[in-house]
Amino acid sequence: MKLIAFDQSTTATGWCLMDQETSTILEHGVITPEGSTNERIRKIIKKCMYLCDFHQVTFVFIEGIQVQKNPKVYEILAKLQGTLEICLEERNYIVNVVKSSEWRKRVGIKSKKRIELKAEAIQMVSELYNINPTEDECEAILFARAYSEQLEVSK
């Protein structure tokens, strides 16, 4: 079975397609749409839907939004998350919305500050898979890994 994880934002949405049983990365990438906020959201939704349909995934994981200092950013991320979740459910995908702190704990990320979290994710992906993708892809890769069956849940 295949799972896909999205580390969504309106500027750079990382994604990772993974074999659930082996934690093998099948494909990964980043969606970097341009345009107004709503245009970017539409482009992200369309690309995410295409990836799920094309790869015939069984499970979809999307990152839950966190409280933001800027209420406008929170509103935009809520719009993206909710739209993506509803569109996927309309096509009968099994959608799991997960807090970033939850998946990070499962893979063993210990840092608390944003810049340190990103650096730790990049380092971990490099060590586990011997690849050097963008920070958005690294987060999506580890997010997918957190819910693959080969993961030994960290203490």
C-alpha positions in Angstrom: 0.0 0.0 0.0 1.1 3.5 -0.7 0.7 6.6 1.6 1.3 10.2 0.8 2.1 13.0 3.3 1.7 16.7 2.7 3.5 19.4 4.6 1.3 22.1 3.2 1.8 25.8 3.0 0.6 28.3 0.3 4.2 28.9 -0.8 5.9 25.6 -0.7 4.1 22.3 0.0 6.4 19.4 0.5 5.1 15.9 -0.3 6.3 12.3 -0.1 4.9 9.2 -1.6 6.0 6.1 0.4 5.5 2.4 0.5 3.7 1.9 3.8 5.2 -1.6 4.5 8.8 -0.8 3.8 9.2 2.9 4.4 10.7 3.2 0.9 10.4 6.6 -0.7 8.7 6.2 -4.0 8.7 9.8 -5.0 8.9 13.2 -3.3 8.7 16.8 -4.3 7.6 20.3 -3.5 4.7 22.3 -4.9 5.6 26.0 -5.3 2.6 27.8 -6.8 2.4 31.4 -7.8 -0.4 34.0 -7.9 -2.8 35.4 -5.4 -3.5 33.4 -2.2 -6.7 31.8 -3.6 -4.9 31.0 -6.9 -2.1 29.3 -5.0 -4.5 27.3 -2.8 -6.4 26.1 -6.0 -3.1 25.1 -7.6 -2.0 23.2 -4.5 -5.3 21.4 -4.2 -5.3 20.4 -7.8 -1.7 19.1 -7.6 -2.4 17.2 -4.4 -5.5 15.6 -5.9 -3.6 14.7 -9.0 -0.8 13.1 -7.0 -3.2 11.0 -5.0 -5.2 9.9 -8.0 -2.2 9.2 -10.2 -0.4 7.1 -7.6 -3.5 5.5 -6.3 -2.7 6.0 -2.6 -4.4 4.3 0.2 -3.8 6.8 3.0 -3.3 10.5 3.0 -1.7 12.5 5.8 -2.0 16.2 6.0 -0.4 18.4 8.7 -2.8 20.1 11.1 -2.4 23.8 11.4 -0.8 25.4 14.4 -1.7 28.6 16.1 0.1 31.5 14.3 1.2 34.9 15.6 -0.5 36.4 12.6 -4.3 35.7 12.5 -4.4 36.2 8.7 -1.8 33.5 8.2 -3.8 31.2 10.4 -6.9 31.9 8.4 -5.1 31.1 5.1 -3.6 27.9 6.4 -7.0 26.8 7.8 -8.6 27.4 4.4 -5.9 25.3 2.6 -6.1 22.5 5.2 -9.9 22.4 5.2 -10.3 22.5 1.4 -7.7 19.8 0.9 -9.3 17.5 3.5 -12.8 17.9 2.1 -11.7 17.5 -1.5 -9.8 14.3 -0.6 -12.7 12.9 1.4 -15.0 13.6 -1.5 -12.9 11.1 -3.6 -13.1 8.6 -0.7 -9.5 8.9 0.4 -8.7 8.0 4.0 -7.4 11.3 5.3 -5.5 11.7 8.5 -4.9 15.2 9.9 -1.9 15.1 12.3 -0.3 17.7 14.5 3.3 18.3 13.5 4.4 17.7 17.1 2.9 14.3 16.9 4.6 13.0 13.8 7.9 14.7 14.8 7.8 12.8 18.1 7.2 9.5 16.3 10.4 9.9 14.2 12.5 11.2 17.1 12.8 14.9 16.3 13.6 16.6 19.6 14.2 20.3 18.7 11.6 22.9 19.7 12.6 26.0 17.7 11.5 26.2 14.0 15.0 26.7 12.6 16.4 23.8 14.7 13.4 21.5 13.7 14.1 22.1 10.0 17.9 21.5 10.4 17.2 18.3 12.4 14.8 17.1 9.7 17.3 17.7 6.9 20.0 15.9 8.9 17.8 12.9 9.6 16.6 12.5 6.0 20.2 12.7 4.8 21.3 10.0 7.3 18.3 7.7 6.7 18.0 7.9 2.9 21.3 9.4 1.7 19.5 12.2 -0.2 19.5 15.9 0.2 16.0 17.3 -0.7 14.6 20.7 0.3 13.5 21.3 3.9 9.9 21.1 2.8 10.5 17.7 1.2 12.4 16.5 4.3 9.5 17.4 6.5 7.1 15.5 4.2 9.5 12.5 4.0 9.7 12.2 7.8 5.9 12.8 8.1 5.3 9.9 5.8 7.9 7.8 7.6 6.2 8.4 10.9 3.1 6.5 9.7 4.8 3.7 7.8 4.8 0.3 9.3 8.6 -0.1 9.5 9.0 2.7 11.9 10.2 1.8 15.4 8.5 4.5 17.4 11.0 6.6 19.3 10.9 6.8 23.1 
